[in-house]
Structure formats: C-alpha cells, structure tokens
Amino acid sequence: MTESSFMILQHVGSIFSDDNMEEVKFSIDAYRGYRYASIRKYLKSDSYSGATRAGITMTPEIIKGVASALEKLPDDATKVDDIELGKFAKRPGMSVIARISSFKGARGLDLRQWQEDDIYTGWTKKGIRLPLNKMGEIKKLFKDMVEYFAQKPQEKK
C-alpha cells in the first residue's frame, strides 16, 4: 500500500432502511498508513445511487468508547430519552459526540463531530444519524469493529 492511497480493508456490515432505499455501510479503511472506522450512508434510487455526504470516520479508540456506551442501551432504543452518551477526542480541538437526539421531528443515534477552537465552536457537517430501531444491529457492528482492531493492532512506524 502506498503512503497516500485509500483502501477499504474490511467491510464490516450494513444496515438498511425499511424501504431499502438507504444503506449505511460500516467498514475499516486505511489512508496514509492510518486505519480508521468509517460509517457512510448510500442511496439507491432511479435518479442516483451511491455515497452521500452523510458519514463519519473514527479512530479505533473512539470506536471502542462508542461501543462501550452503546452496550448500556437496550436493543430497541426507541423509548430511550434524549441523552449524550459520550464525547471522544479525535484530535486537538475536534471530538466525536455520540448521543440520542431529536432533529426535525426524527429521533436517532447521532454520531457527529464537535469543533472547539479559536475560529469556531460548534457542530460540523461531519456526522451521521442512525435509526434507533436498528440498535441491536448497530451494537453488533460496533462490536465487530472493536474486535477487528483488537485482532489486528496498528503497526508501529
């Protein structure tokens, strides 16, 4: 693998919307020698099929923290109150926040970047909302990503 190439190392799995028009893919990717987990939404329709901008990347440490927070939730989390599950440092000034929240009348598991620096403090566009009724599947996918990173630790440079 060349230093600047992007590679999908492992497709972990997917969850599908009830109408099968949306797919959220969970994968382990590599870029510039670093491995990370990627969660991205894809559409399937007559006018467009492919990746959307909705998605987020997370380090192995963040995946482990989110998986631990999700384990405390029931498999059917539709009745869980809005709550912040955790804030996980991505790099200085950037964190990933996992929370159950409502947005435009829809509730979901929101995984979103939070920026905090001299220029801007607040939510970024990077993130994804996952359906609460798929929590059992989501928890298993996170567990599978944690296991992948545990079985294949990052090589020291």
Secondary structure, 3 states (H helix, E strand, C coil): CCCCCEEEEEEEEEEECCCCCEEEEEEEEEECCEEEEEEEEEEECCCCEEEEEEEEEECHHHHHHHHHHHHCCCCCHHHCCCEEEEEEEEECCEEEEEEEEEECCEEEEEEEEEEECCCCEEEEEEEEEECHHHHHHHHHHHHHHHHHHHHCCCCCC
